Amino acid sequence: MYKIRVVGTSSGASAVQVTRYENRKRILYKHIGSAHTSDDLKALKDITKTDIDEASKQLELFESGCQNQLV
C-alpha cells in the first residue's frame, strides 16, 4: 500500500513523496515535487493521490461519498 509522505527540506520547502513499507523498511517509490506555499502543497498532494490510485491494484472498500455515513 502506498502512502503520501511530506518532509521538510533544507531550503524550507516541503517535499512530497510516495512511499511504501516492505519488510519494516520505508521504500521511496516516487518523488512528486517540492512546494514552497500551502497552495502548492495541496496541488502536489492531489497529484499524488491520483498517482497512487493509478499505481495501486487495490480497490476502494467504500464509495467516495459513503465514508462518513452510517447505514
CHARMM internal coordinates of N, CA and C (Angstrom, degrees):
IC EDIT
DIST 1 N 1 CA 1.4418
DIST 1 CA 1 C 1.5253
ANGL 1 N 1 CA 1 C 108.42
DIST 1 C 2 N 1.3058
ANGL 1 CA 1 C 2 N 116.30
DIHE 1 N 1 CA 1 C 2 N 131.74
DIST 2 N 2 CA 1.4520
ANGL 1 C 2 N 2 CA 122.33
DIHE 1 CA 1 C 2 N 2 CA -179.29
DIST 2 CA 2 C 1.5272
ANGL 2 N 2 CA 2 C 110.73
DIHE 1 C 2 N 2 CA 2 C -88.70
DIST 2 C 3 N 1.3242
ANGL 2 CA 2 C 3 N 115.86
DIHE 2 N 2 CA 2 C 3 N 147.78
DIST 3 N 3 CA 1.4587
ANGL 2 C 3 N 3 CA 121.72
DIHE 2 CA 2 C 3 N 3 CA 179.97
DIST 3 CA 3 C 1.5236
ANGL 3 N 3 CA 3 C 109.44
DIHE 2 C 3 N 3 CA 3 C -134.14
DIST 3 C 4 N 1.3360
ANGL 3 CA 3 C 4 N 115.04
DIHE 3 N 3 CA 3 C 4 N 154.13
DIST 4 N 4 CA 1.4532
ANGL 3 C 4 N 4 CA 121.51
DIHE 3 CA 3 C 4 N 4 CA 176.00
DIST 4 CA 4 C 1.5229
ANGL 4 N 4 CA 4 C 108.32
DIHE 3 C 4 N 4 CA 4 C -88.28
DIST 4 C 5 N 1.3218
ANGL 4 CA 4 C 5 N 116.17
DIHE 4 N 4 CA 4 C 5 N 132.40
DIST 5 N 5 CA 1.4632
ANGL 4 C 5 N 5 CA 121.59
DIHE 4 CA 4 C 5 N 5 CA 178.50
DIST 5 CA 5 C 1.5239
ANGL 5 N 5 CA 5 C 107.99
DIHE 4 C 5 N 5 CA 5 C -125.44
DIST 5 C 6 N 1.3213
ANGL 5 CA 5 C 6 N 115.96
DIHE 5 N 5 CA 5 C 6 N 127.98
DIST 6 N 6 CA 1.4638
ANGL 5 C 6 N 6 CA 121.60
DIHE 5 CA 5 C 6 N 6 CA 177.45
DIST 6 CA 6 C 1.5251
ANGL 6 N 6 CA 6 C 107.25
DIHE 5 C 6 N 6 CA 6 C -116.85
DIST 6 C 7 N 1.3292
ANGL 6 CA 6 C 7 N 115.89
DIHE 6 N 6 CA 6 C 7 N 122.09
DIST 7 N 7 CA 1.4582
ANGL 6 C 7 N 7 CA 121.35
DIHE 6 CA 6 C 7 N 7 CA -179.76
DIST 7 CA 7 C 1.5231
ANGL 7 N 7 CA 7 C 109.34
DIHE 6 C 7 N 7 CA 7 C -127.67
DIST 7 C 8 N 1.3055
ANGL 7 CA 7 C 8 N 115.33
DIHE 7 N 7 CA 7 C 8 N 150.36
DIST 8 N 8 CA 1.4568
ANGL 7 C 8 N 8 CA 120.63
DIHE 7 CA 7 C 8 N 8 CA 176.63
DIST 8 CA 8 C 1.5175
ANGL 8 N 8 CA 8 C 110.84
DIHE 7 C 8 N 8 CA 8 C -80.67
DIST 8 C 9 N 1.3162
ANGL 8 CA 8 C 9 N 115.73
DIHE 8 N 8 CA 8 C 9 N 145.33
DIST 9 N 9 CA 1.4612
ANGL 8 C 9 N 9 CA 120.79
DIHE 8 CA 8 C 9 N 9 CA 177.86
DIST 9 CA 9 C 1.5255
ANGL 9 N 9 CA 9 C 109.01
DIHE 8 C 9 N 9 CA 9 C -106.00
DIST 9 C 10 N 1.3157
ANGL 9 CA 9 C 10 N 116.56
DIHE 9 N 9 CA 9 C 10 N 169.86
DIST 10 N 10 CA 1.4640
ANGL 9 C 10 N 10 CA 120.32
DIHE 9 CA 9 C 10 N 10 CA -179.16
DIST 10 CA 10 C 1.5266
ANGL 10 N 10 CA 10 C 112.18
DIHE 9 C 10 N 10 CA 10 C -69.00
DIST 10 C 11 N 1.3362
ANGL 10 CA 10 C 11 N 117.22
DIHE 10 N 10 CA 10 C 11 N -21.06
DIST 11 N 11 CA 1.4687
ANGL 10 C 11 N 11 CA 120.17
DIHE 10 CA 10 C 11 N 11 CA 178.76
DIST 11 CA 11 C 1.5232
ANGL 11 N 11 CA 11 C 112.48
DIHE 10 C 11 N 11 CA 11 C -85.30
DIST 11 C 12 N 1.3331
ANGL 11 CA 11 C 12 N 117.28
DIHE 11 N 11 CA 11 C 12 N -1.73
DIST 12 N 12 CA 1.4533
ANGL 11 C 12 N 12 CA 121.20
DIHE 11 CA 11 C 12 N 12 CA 179.52
DIST 12 CA 12 C 1.5128
ANGL 12 N 12 CA 12 C 113.92
DIHE 11 C 12 N 12 CA 12 C 93.89
DIST 12 C 13 N 1.3120
ANGL 12 CA 12 C 13 N 118.00
DIHE 12 N 12 CA 12 C 13 N 0.19
DIST 13 N 13 CA 1.4579
ANGL 12 C 13 N 13 CA 121.98
DIHE 12 CA 12 C 13 N 13 CA 178.39
DIST 13 CA 13 C 1.5314
ANGL 13 N 13 CA 13 C 109.33
DIHE 12 C 13 N 13 CA 13 C -84.18
DIST 13 C 14 N 1.3139
ANGL 13 CA 13 C 14 N 115.98
DIHE 13 N 13 CA 13 C 14 N 171.99
DIST 14 N 14 CA 1.4619
ANGL 13 C 14 N 14 CA 122.30
DIHE 13 CA 13 C 14 N 14 CA 175.30
DIST 14 CA 14 C 1.5221
ANGL 14 N 14 CA 14 C 108.72
DIHE 13 C 14 N 14 CA 14 C -113.75
DIST 14 C 15 N 1.3227
ANGL 14 CA 14 C 15 N 117.15
DIHE 14 N 14 CA 14 C 15 N 119.69
DIST 15 N 15 CA 1.4562
ANGL 14 C 15 N 15 CA 122.22
DIHE 14 CA 14 C 15 N 15 CA 179.60
DIST 15 CA 15 C 1.5235
ANGL 15 N 15 CA 15 C 108.96
DIHE 14 C 15 N 15 CA 15 C -89.68
DIST 15 C 16 N 1.3225
ANGL 15 CA 15 C 16 N 116.73
DIHE 15 N 15 CA 15 C 16 N 132.21
DIST 16 N 16 CA 1.4643
ANGL 15 C 16 N 16 CA 122.76
DIHE 15 CA 15 C 16 N 16 CA 178.91
DIST 16 CA 16 C 1.5234
ANGL 16 N 16 CA 16 C 107.73
DIHE 15 C 16 N 16 CA 16 C -106.49
DIST 16 C 17 N 1.3383
ANGL 16 CA 16 C 17 N 115.41
DIHE 16 N 16 CA 16 C 17 N 125.69
DIST 17 N 17 CA 1.4575
ANGL 16 C 17 N 17 CA 121.52
DIHE 16 CA 16 C 17 N 17 CA -177.10
DIST 17 CA 17 C 1.5159
ANGL 17 N 17 CA 17 C 110.24
DIHE 16 C 17 N 17 CA 17 C -131.98
DIST 17 C 18 N 1.3231
ANGL 17 CA 17 C 18 N 115.70
DIHE 17 N 17 CA 17 C 18 N 156.33
DIST 18 N 18 CA 1.4595
ANGL 17 C 18 N 18 CA 122.33
DIHE 17 CA 17 C 18 N 18 CA 172.50
DIST 18 CA 18 C 1.5177
ANGL 18 N 18 CA 18 C 106.19
DIHE 17 C 18 N 18 CA 18 C -107.18
DIST 18 C 19 N 1.3345
ANGL 18 CA 18 C 19 N 116.89
DIHE 18 N 18 CA 18 C 19 N 124.52
DIST 19 N 19 CA 1.4548
ANGL 18 C 19 N 19 CA 121.50
DIHE 18 CA 18 C 19 N 19 CA -178.45
DIST 19 CA 19 C 1.5194
ANGL 19 N 19 CA 19 C 110.31
DIHE 18 C 19 N 19 CA 19 C -127.65
DIST 19 C 20 N 1.3135
ANGL 19 CA 19 C 20 N 114.37
DIHE 19 N 19 CA 19 C 20 N 165.63
DIST 20 N 20 CA 1.4648
ANGL 19 C 20 N 20 CA 121.31
DIHE 19 CA 19 C 20 N 20 CA 172.28
DIST 20 CA 20 C 1.5225
ANGL 20 N 20 CA 20 C 107.00
DIHE 19 C 20 N 20 CA 20 C -146.16
DIST 20 C 21 N 1.3063
ANGL 20 CA 20 C 21 N 116.22
DIHE 20 N 20 CA 20 C 21 N 160.49
DIST 21 N 21 CA 1.4552
ANGL 20 C 21 N 21 CA 120.97
DIHE 20 CA 20 C 21 N 21 CA 179.39
DIST 21 CA 21 C 1.5242
ANGL 21 N 21 CA 21 C 109.23
DIHE 20 C 21 N 21 CA 21 C -107.45
DIST 21 C 22 N 1.3303
ANGL 21 CA 21 C 22 N 115.14
DIHE 21 N 21 CA 21 C 22 N 133.68
DIST 22 N 22 CA 1.4582
ANGL 21 C 22 N 22 CA 121.30
DIHE 21 CA 21 C 22 N 22 CA 178.30
DIST 22 CA 22 C 1.5238
ANGL 22 N 22 CA 22 C 107.55
DIHE 21 C 22 N 22 CA 22 C -142.02
DIST 22 C 23 N 1.3247
ANGL 22 CA 22 C 23 N 116.80
DIHE 22 N 22 CA 22 C 23 N 121.50
DIST 23 N 23 CA 1.4652
ANGL 22 C 23 N 23 CA 122.60
DIHE 22 CA 22 C 23 N 23 CA -178.28
DIST 23 CA 23 C 1.5294
ANGL 23 N 23 CA 23 C 111.74
DIHE 22 C 23 N 23 CA 23 C 53.90
DIST 23 C 24 N 1.3151
ANGL 23 CA 23 C 24 N 116.35
DIHE 23 N 23 CA 23 C 24 N 46.43
DIST 24 N 24 CA 1.4591
ANGL 23 C 24 N 24 CA 124.90
DIHE 23 CA 23 C 24 N 24 CA 178.48
DIST 24 CA 24 C 1.5252
ANGL 24 N 24 CA 24 C 113.91
DIHE 23 C 24 N 24 CA 24 C 62.96
DIST 24 C 25 N 1.3140
ANGL 24 CA 24 C 25 N 117.26
DIHE 24 N 24 CA 24 C 25 N 21.46
DIST 25 N 25 CA 1.4589
ANGL 24 C 25 N 25 CA 121.51
DIHE 24 CA 24 C 25 N 25 CA 177.62
DIST 25 CA 25 C 1.5208
ANGL 25 N 25 CA 25 C 109.19
DIHE 24 C 25 N 25 CA 25 C -123.22
DIST 25 C 26 N 1.3147
ANGL 25 CA 25 C 26 N 115.01
DIHE 25 N 25 CA 25 C 26 N 142.15
DIST 26 N 26 CA 1.4606
ANGL 25 C 26 N 26 CA 120.41
DIHE 25 CA 25 C 26 N 26 CA 176.99
DIST 26 CA 26 C 1.5229
ANGL 26 N 26 CA 26 C 108.55
DIHE 25 C 26 N 26 CA 26 C -82.32
DIST 26 C 27 N 1.3233
ANGL 26 CA 26 C 27 N 116.84
DIHE 26 N 26 CA 26 C 27 N 124.65
DIST 27 N 27 CA 1.4567
ANGL 26 C 27 N 27 CA 122.98
DIHE 26 CA 26 C 27 N 27 CA 179.25
DIST 27 CA 27 C 1.5205
ANGL 27 N 27 CA 27 C 107.86
DIHE 26 C 27 N 27 CA 27 C -110.02
DIST 27 C 28 N 1.3263
ANGL 27 CA 27 C 28 N 116.82
DIHE 27 N 27 CA 27 C 28 N 125.66
DIST 28 N 28 CA 1.4541
ANGL 27 C 28 N 28 CA 121.15
DIHE 27 CA 27 C 28 N 28 CA 177.09
DIST 28 CA 28 C 1.5217
ANGL 28 N 28 CA 28 C 108.15
DIHE 27 C 28 N 28 CA 28 C -78.98
DIST 28 C 29 N 1.3320
ANGL 28 CA 28 C 29 N 116.19
DIHE 28 N 28 CA 28 C 29 N 116.36
DIST 29 N 29 CA 1.4599
ANGL 28 C 29 N 29 CA 121.55
DIHE 28 CA 28 C 29 N 29 CA 179.71
DIST 29 CA 29 C 1.5182
ANGL 29 N 29 CA 29 C 110.66
DIHE 28 C 29 N 29 CA 29 C -86.16
DIST 29 C 30 N 1.3418
ANGL 29 CA 29 C 30 N 116.46
DIHE 29 N 29 CA 29 C 30 N -46.69
DIST 30 N 30 CA 1.4576
ANGL 29 C 30 N 30 CA 119.59
DIHE 29 CA 29 C 30 N 30 CA -177.21
DIST 30 CA 30 C 1.5232
ANGL 30 N 30 CA 30 C 110.14
DIHE 29 C 30 N 30 CA 30 C -158.66
DIST 30 C 31 N 1.3232
ANGL 30 CA 30 C 31 N 115.89
DIHE 30 N 30 CA 30 C 31 N 140.54
DIST 31 N 31 CA 1.4549
ANGL 30 C 31 N 31 CA 121.82
DIHE 30 CA 30 C 31 N 31 CA 172.43
DIST 31 CA 31 C 1.5186
ANGL 31 N 31 CA 31 C 106.74
DIHE 30 C 31 N 31 CA 31 C -96.08
DIST 31 C 32 N 1.3359
ANGL 31 CA 31 C 32 N 117.15
DIHE 31 N 31 CA 31 C 32 N 121.02
DIST 32 N 32 CA 1.4631
ANGL 31 C 32 N 32 CA 121.39
DIHE 31 CA 31 C 32 N 32 CA -176.78
DIST 32 CA 32 C 1.5186
ANGL 32 N 32 CA 32 C 111.18
DIHE 31 C 32 N 32 CA 32 C -84.15
DIST 32 C 33 N 1.3180
ANGL 32 CA 32 C 33 N 117.84
DIHE 32 N 32 CA 32 C 33 N -47.75
DIST 33 N 33 CA 1.4567
ANGL 32 C 33 N 33 CA 120.53
DIHE 32 CA 32 C 33 N 33 CA -179.77
DIST 33 CA 33 C 1.5124
ANGL 33 N 33 CA 33 C 110.96
DIHE 32 C 33 N 33 CA 33 C 166.62
DIST 33 C 34 N 1.3364
ANGL 33 CA 33 C 34 N 115.13
DIHE 33 N 33 CA 33 C 34 N -176.98
DIST 34 N 34 CA 1.4568
ANGL 33 C 34 N 34 CA 121.84
DIHE 33 CA 33 C 34 N 34 CA 179.47
DIST 34 CA 34 C 1.5239
ANGL 34 N 34 CA 34 C 109.60
DIHE 33 C 34 N 34 CA 34 C -121.18
DIST 34 C 35 N 1.3289
ANGL 34 CA 34 C 35 N 115.87
DIHE 34 N 34 CA 34 C 35 N 139.74
DIST 35 N 35 CA 1.4610
ANGL 34 C 35 N 35 CA 121.51
DIHE 34 CA 34 C 35 N 35 CA -177.85
DIST 35 CA 35 C 1.5231
ANGL 35 N 35 CA 35 C 109.55
DIHE 34 C 35 N 35 CA 35 C -118.84
DIST 35 C 36 N 1.3205
ANGL 35 CA 35 C 36 N 115.45
DIHE 35 N 35 CA 35 C 36 N 140.31
DIST 36 N 36 CA 1.4588
ANGL 35 C 36 N 36 CA 121.02
DIHE 35 CA 35 C 36 N 36 CA 177.46
DIST 36 CA 36 C 1.5310
ANGL 36 N 36 CA 36 C 112.03
DIHE 35 C 36 N 36 CA 36 C -106.40
DIST 36 C 37 N 1.3366
ANGL 36 CA 36 C 37 N 117.75
DIHE 36 N 36 CA 36 C 37 N -16.21
DIST 37 N 37 CA 1.4602
ANGL 36 C 37 N 37 CA 121.84
DIHE 36 CA 36 C 37 N 37 CA 178.85
DIST 37 CA 37 C 1.5255
ANGL 37 N 37 CA 37 C 109.24
DIHE 36 C 37 N 37 CA 37 C -126.46
DIST 37 C 38 N 1.3179
ANGL 37 CA 37 C 38 N 115.95
DIHE 37 N 37 CA 37 C 38 N 164.43
DIST 38 N 38 CA 1.4641
ANGL 37 C 38 N 38 CA 119.96
DIHE 37 CA 37 C 38 N 38 CA 179.70
DIST 38 CA 38 C 1.5275
ANGL 38 N 38 CA 38 C 111.77
DIHE 37 C 38 N 38 CA 38 C -67.58
DIST 38 C 39 N 1.3337
ANGL 38 CA 38 C 39 N 117.39
DIHE 38 N 38 CA 38 C 39 N -30.88
DIST 39 N 39 CA 1.4671
ANGL 38 C 39 N 39 CA 120.11
DIHE 38 CA 38 C 39 N 39 CA 176.94
DIST 39 CA 39 C 1.5282
ANGL 39 N 39 CA 39 C 111.00
DIHE 38 C 39 N 39 CA 39 C -67.59
DIST 39 C 40 N 1.3238
ANGL 39 CA 39 C 40 N 116.21
DIHE 39 N 39 CA 39 C 40 N -40.78
DIST 40 N 40 CA 1.4615
ANGL 39 C 40 N 40 CA 120.39
DIHE 39 CA 39 C 40 N 40 CA 176.74
DIST 40 CA 40 C 1.5278
ANGL 40 N 40 CA 40 C 110.81
DIHE 39 C 40 N 40 CA 40 C -64.17
DIST 40 C 41 N 1.3332
ANGL 40 CA 40 C 41 N 116.19
DIHE 40 N 40 CA 40 C 41 N -39.37
DIST 41 N 41 CA 1.4606
ANGL 40 C 41 N 41 CA 120.61
DIHE 40 CA 40 C 41 N 41 CA 179.82
DIST 41 CA 41 C 1.5204
ANGL 41 N 41 CA 41 C 110.77
DIHE 40 C 41 N 41 CA 41 C -64.17
DIST 41 C 42 N 1.3212
ANGL 41 CA 41 C 42 N 116.82
DIHE 41 N 41 CA 41 C 42 N -42.51
DIST 42 N 42 CA 1.4663
ANGL 41 C 42 N 42 CA 120.24
DIHE 41 CA 41 C 42 N 42 CA 178.72
DIST 42 CA 42 C 1.5280
ANGL 42 N 42 CA 42 C 110.67
DIHE 41 C 42 N 42 CA 42 C -63.93
DIST 42 C 43 N 1.3261
ANGL 42 CA 42 C 43 N 117.42
DIHE 42 N 42 CA 42 C 43 N -40.88
DIST 43 N 43 CA 1.4602
ANGL 42 C 43 N 43 CA 120.99
DIHE 42 CA 42 C 43 N 43 CA 179.33
DIST 43 CA 43 C 1.5344
ANGL 43 N 43 CA 43 C 111.09
DIHE 42 C 43 N 43 CA 43 C -64.52
DIST 43 C 44 N 1.3366
ANGL 43 CA 43 C 44 N 116.80
DIHE 43 N 43 CA 43 C 44 N -41.38
DIST 44 N 44 CA 1.4591
ANGL 43 C 44 N 44 CA 120.09
DIHE 43 CA 43 C 44 N 44 CA 178.80
DIST 44 CA 44 C 1.5300
ANGL 44 N 44 CA 44 C 111.57
DIHE 43 C 44 N 44 CA 44 C -66.68
DIST 44 C 45 N 1.3313
ANGL 44 CA 44 C 45 N 117.14
DIHE 44 N 44 CA 44 C 45 N -37.10
DIST 45 N 45 CA 1.4667
ANGL 44 C 45 N 45 CA 119.86
DIHE 44 CA 44 C 45 N 45 CA 177.00
DIST 45 CA 45 C 1.5238
ANGL 45 N 45 CA 45 C 111.39
DIHE 44 C 45 N 45 CA 45 C -65.39
DIST 45 C 46 N 1.3322
ANGL 45 CA 45 C 46 N 117.57
DIHE 45 N 45 CA 45 C 46 N -37.98
DIST 46 N 46 CA 1.4630
ANGL 45 C 46 N 46 CA 120.79
DIHE 45 CA 45 C 46 N 46 CA 176.81
DIST 46 CA 46 C 1.5271
ANGL 46 N 46 CA 46 C 110.91
DIHE 45 C 46 N 46 CA 46 C -63.98
DIST 46 C 47 N 1.3216
ANGL 46 CA 46 C 47 N 116.79
DIHE 46 N 46 CA 46 C 47 N -42.60
DIST 47 N 47 CA 1.4645
ANGL 46 C 47 N 47 CA 121.08
DIHE 46 CA 46 C 47 N 47 CA 177.33
DIST 47 CA 47 C 1.5280
ANGL 47 N 47 CA 47 C 110.00
DIHE 46 C 47 N 47 CA 47 C -62.53
DIST 47 C 48 N 1.3288
ANGL 47 CA 47 C 48 N 116.04
DIHE 47 N 47 CA 47 C 48 N -40.11
DIST 48 N 48 CA 1.4566
ANGL 47 C 48 N 48 CA 121.43
DIHE 47 CA 47 C 48 N 48 CA -179.18
DIST 48 CA 48 C 1.5222
ANGL 48 N 48 CA 48 C 111.25
DIHE 47 C 48 N 48 CA 48 C -64.94
DIST 48 C 49 N 1.3318
ANGL 48 CA 48 C 49 N 117.26
DIHE 48 N 48 CA 48 C 49 N -42.42
DIST 49 N 49 CA 1.4649
ANGL 48 C 49 N 49 CA 120.41
DIHE 48 CA 48 C 49 N 49 CA 178.58
DIST 49 CA 49 C 1.5182
ANGL 49 N 49 CA 49 C 111.21
DIHE 48 C 49 N 49 CA 49 C -61.17
DIST 49 C 50 N 1.3268
ANGL 49 CA 49 C 50 N 117.02
DIHE 49 N 49 CA 49 C 50 N -41.13
DIST 50 N 50 CA 1.4562
ANGL 49 C 50 N 50 CA 121.14
DIHE 49 CA 49 C 50 N 50 CA 177.61
DIST 50 CA 50 C 1.5227
ANGL 50 N 50 CA 50 C 110.69
DIHE 49 C 50 N 50 CA 50 C -64.43
DIST 50 C 51 N 1.3231
ANGL 50 CA 50 C 51 N 116.78
DIHE 50 N 50 CA 50 C 51 N -42.01
DIST 51 N 51 CA 1.4562
ANGL 50 C 51 N 51 CA 121.74
DIHE 50 CA 50 C 51 N 51 CA 179.47
DIST 51 CA 51 C 1.5272
ANGL 51 N 51 CA 51 C 111.25
DIHE 50 C 51 N 51 CA 51 C -63.86
DIST 51 C 52 N 1.3262
ANGL 51 CA 51 C 52 N 117.02
DIHE 51 N 51 CA 51 C 52 N -41.31
DIST 52 N 52 CA 1.4642
ANGL 51 C 52 N 52 CA 120.82
DIHE 51 CA 51 C 52 N 52 CA 178.86
DIST 52 CA 52 C 1.5236
ANGL 52 N 52 CA 52 C 110.31
DIHE 51 C 52 N 52 CA 52 C -65.22
DIST 52 C 53 N 1.3192
ANGL 52 CA 52 C 53 N 117.36
DIHE 52 N 52 CA 52 C 53 N -42.31
DIST 53 N 53 CA 1.4620
ANGL 52 C 53 N 53 CA 120.50
DIHE 52 CA 52 C 53 N 53 CA 179.26
DIST 53 CA 53 C 1.5235
ANGL 53 N 53 CA 53 C 111.39
DIHE 52 C 53 N 53 CA 53 C -61.09
DIST 53 C 54 N 1.3280
ANGL 53 CA 53 C 54 N 117.10
DIHE 53 N 53 CA 53 C 54 N -38.48
DIST 54 N 54 CA 1.4596
ANGL 53 C 54 N 54 CA 120.37
DIHE 53 CA 53 C 54 N 54 CA 179.17
DIST 54 CA 54 C 1.5285
ANGL 54 N 54 CA 54 C 112.02
DIHE 53 C 54 N 54 CA 54 C -72.82
DIST 54 C 55 N 1.3206
ANGL 54 CA 54 C 55 N 118.24
DIHE 54 N 54 CA 54 C 55 N -36.02
DIST 55 N 55 CA 1.4609
ANGL 54 C 55 N 55 CA 121.70
DIHE 54 CA 54 C 55 N 55 CA -176.89
DIST 55 CA 55 C 1.5247
ANGL 55 N 55 CA 55 C 112.57
DIHE 54 C 55 N 55 CA 55 C -81.52
DIST 55 C 56 N 1.3159
ANGL 55 CA 55 C 56 N 117.00
DIHE 55 N 55 CA 55 C 56 N -26.27
DIST 56 N 56 CA 1.4621
ANGL 55 C 56 N 56 CA 121.32
DIHE 55 CA 55 C 56 N 56 CA -175.48
DIST 56 CA 56 C 1.5189
ANGL 56 N 56 CA 56 C 110.59
DIHE 55 C 56 N 56 CA 56 C -82.18
DIST 56 C 57 N 1.2899
ANGL 56 CA 56 C 57 N 115.45
DIHE 56 N 56 CA 56 C 57 N 136.88
DIST 57 N 57 CA 1.4631
ANGL 56 C 57 N 57 CA 120.71
DIHE 56 CA 56 C 57 N 57 CA 177.04
DIST 57 CA 57 C 1.5276
ANGL 57 N 57 CA 57 C 111.71
DIHE 56 C 57 N 57 CA 57 C -90.59
DIST 57 C 58 N 1.3271
ANGL 57 CA 57 C 58 N 116.29
DIHE 57 N 57 CA 57 C 58 N -7.80
DIST 58 N 58 CA 1.4502
ANGL 57 C 58 N 58 CA 121.60
DIHE 57 CA 57 C 58 N 58 CA -176.57
DIST 58 CA 58 C 1.5265
ANGL 58 N 58 CA 58 C 110.59
DIHE 57 C 58 N 58 CA 58 C -80.49
DIST 58 C 59 N 1.3246
ANGL 58 CA 58 C 59 N 116.79
DIHE 58 N 58 CA 58 C 59 N 133.78
DIST 59 N 59 CA 1.4481
ANGL 58 C 59 N 59 CA 121.99
DIHE 58 CA 58 C 59 N 59 CA 177.86
DIST 59 CA 59 C 1.5221
ANGL 59 N 59 CA 59 C 109.86
DIHE 58 C 59 N 59 CA 59 C -84.43
DIST 59 C 60 N 1.3295
ANGL 59 CA 59 C 60 N 116.43
DIHE 59 N 59 CA 59 C 60 N 157.24
DIST 60 N 60 CA 1.4602
ANGL 59 C 60 N 60 CA 120.43
DIHE 59 CA 59 C 60 N 60 CA 178.22
DIST 60 CA 60 C 1.5230
ANGL 60 N 60 CA 60 C 109.85
DIHE 59 C 60 N 60 CA 60 C -74.73
DIST 60 C 61 N 1.3133
ANGL 60 CA 60 C 61 N 115.28
DIHE 60 N 60 CA 60 C 61 N 144.86
DIST 61 N 61 CA 1.4511
ANGL 60 C 61 N 61 CA 120.79
DIHE 60 CA 60 C 61 N 61 CA 179.44
DIST 61 CA 61 C 1.5206
ANGL 61 N 61 CA 61 C 111.17
DIHE 60 C 61 N 61 CA 61 C -77.57
DIST 61 C 62 N 1.3198
ANGL 61 CA 61 C 62 N 116.95
DIHE 61 N 61 CA 61 C 62 N -37.49
DIST 62 N 62 CA 1.4514
ANGL 61 C 62 N 62 CA 122.17
DIHE 61 CA 61 C 62 N 62 CA -179.24
DIST 62 CA 62 C 1.5221
ANGL 62 N 62 CA 62 C 109.53
DIHE 61 C 62 N 62 CA 62 C -120.78
DIST 62 C 63 N 1.3216
ANGL 62 CA 62 C 63 N 114.94
DIHE 62 N 62 CA 62 C 63 N 157.13
DIST 63 N 63 CA 1.4503
ANGL 62 C 63 N 63 CA 118.50
DIHE 62 CA 62 C 63 N 63 CA 173.07
DIST 63 CA 63 C 1.5213
ANGL 63 N 63 CA 63 C 108.37
DIHE 62 C 63 N 63 CA 63 C -71.04
DIST 63 C 64 N 1.3068
ANGL 63 CA 63 C 64 N 117.99
DIHE 63 N 63 CA 63 C 64 N 158.28
DIST 64 N 64 CA 1.4636
ANGL 63 C 64 N 64 CA 120.94
DIHE 63 CA 63 C 64 N 64 CA -172.88
DIST 64 CA 64 C 1.5318
ANGL 64 N 64 CA 64 C 113.39
DIHE 63 C 64 N 64 CA 64 C -62.23
DIST 64 C 65 N 1.3178
ANGL 64 CA 64 C 65 N 118.85
DIHE 64 N 64 CA 64 C 65 N -29.71
DIST 65 N 65 CA 1.4578
ANGL 64 C 65 N 65 CA 120.87
DIHE 64 CA 64 C 65 N 65 CA -177.88
DIST 65 CA 65 C 1.5162
ANGL 65 N 65 CA 65 C 114.30
DIHE 64 C 65 N 65 CA 65 C -90.11
DIST 65 C 66 N 1.3276
ANGL 65 CA 65 C 66 N 119.29
DIHE 65 N 65 CA 65 C 66 N -7.20
DIST 66 N 66 CA 1.4620
ANGL 65 C 66 N 66 CA 122.08
DIHE 65 CA 65 C 66 N 66 CA -172.50
DIST 66 CA 66 C 1.5226
ANGL 66 N 66 CA 66 C 113.96
DIHE 65 C 66 N 66 CA 66 C -104.59
DIST 66 C 67 N 1.3126
ANGL 66 CA 66 C 67 N 119.63
DIHE 66 N 66 CA 66 C 67 N 5.35
DIST 67 N 67 CA 1.4527
ANGL 66 C 67 N 67 CA 120.39
DIHE 66 CA 66 C 67 N 67 CA -173.22
DIST 67 CA 67 C 1.5166
ANGL 67 N 67 CA 67 C 113.01
DIHE 66 C 67 N 67 CA 67 C -68.79
DIST 67 C 68 N 1.3195
ANGL 67 CA 67 C 68 N 119.46
DIHE 67 N 67 CA 67 C 68 N -32.05
DIST 68 N 68 CA 1.4593
ANGL 67 C 68 N 68 CA 120.71
DIHE 67 CA 67 C 68 N 68 CA -175.83
DIST 68 CA 68 C 1.5208
ANGL 68 N 68 CA 68 C 112.80
DIHE 67 C 68 N 68 CA 68 C -104.68
DIST 68 C 69 N 1.3051
ANGL 68 CA 68 C 69 N 118.47
DIHE 68 N 68 CA 68 C 69 N 9.85
DIST 69 N 69 CA 1.4515
ANGL 68 C 69 N 69 CA 121.09
DIHE 68 CA 68 C 69 N 69 CA -177.78
DIST 69 CA 69 C 1.5238
ANGL 69 N 69 CA 69 C 110.13
DIHE 68 C 69 N 69 CA 69 C -107.73
DIST 69 C 70 N 1.3054
ANGL 69 CA 69 C 70 N 115.49
DIHE 69 N 69 CA 69 C 70 N 137.67
DIST 70 N 70 CA 1.4558
ANGL 69 C 70 N 70 CA 121.27
DIHE 69 CA 69 C 70 N 70 CA 174.29
DIST 70 CA 70 C 1.5216
ANGL 70 N 70 CA 70 C 109.03
DIHE 69 C 70 N 70 CA 70 C -92.15
DIST 70 C 71 N 1.2962
ANGL 70 CA 70 C 71 N 116.17
DIHE 70 N 70 CA 70 C 71 N 137.39
DIST 71 N 71 CA 1.4729
ANGL 70 C 71 N 71 CA 120.11
DIHE 70 CA 70 C 71 N 71 CA -179.24
DIST 71 CA 71 C 1.4902
ANGL 71 N 71 CA 71 C 109.05
DIHE 70 C 71 N 71 CA 71 C -106.88
END
COOR INIT
IC SEED 1 N 1 CA 1 C
IC BUILD
